[in-house]
Amino acid sequence: MMHKFKPELTLYLADEALKQKFSDENINLEEIIELQKDCRDYFSMSNIRKIYARIMKIEITKMMIDAVYESLTTEEQEFIVMKYKKKKQLVAISFALNISVAQLNIRYHTILEKISDFMLYKLTEEDIFKPDKIVNMIILLEKIVEFAEKYDSQRDFINCGWVEVIAERHDKYCRLLNEIENIFDNEENSLHKKIIFEKIENPDEKIEILSERCNVDKSIVSRSLKNFVDDAKKYLE
């Protein structure tokens, strides 16, 4: 379940997962869940357990790609659709989006890195301001831990050490989410709360724009964001 490969291979897996997303668009997630339930009725059979594990891997990979896709900018999503659904070449995409091929390649690599990080169950500092993405990661990790505890007691599919790592990472990300929620629970009407709120609402906005939105100097916005990241990034280590 847990991948630990060289960066080049994780980027390849990210690319393959994106291809799978658009080739499997007609797959109904509810049907996958129903098939999993049917498998559990015959879980004493080893071949059924293997089928169940494969189905779960498909489900988790789909959820991973969807979670990262939803966190991308509109332009990044448009690029993904054009490349993987419409199967356009980079030159055509470059012309359509009015971006040089060189710049497009950089953005493409960045998107693959975001997906590969998520496939390694890793959140980044950028994700601190994307609570929906954090929630999706927590749900994924819960599914894996639940699978290990209920259906893989012999650790046929997930290494025991990885289960501990995943469980620990799940707890850290829950604490990270709690840290974000505390900002809004404990600092009512504060400037810090307003800045963090604006950043979460507009995670890709530059400090200059956030400064205008909050009607404060850029240095105040920068310091507030840095302090919040410094407090929260310990949950990513």
PyMOL commands that set and color helices and strands:
alter all, ss='L'
color gray80, all
select helices_A, chain A and resi 7-23+29-40+46-71+74-85+90-97+101-119+125-129+131-151+160-186+191-201+207-214+218-236
alter helices_A, ss='H'
color red, helices_A
deselect
rebuild
show_as cartoon
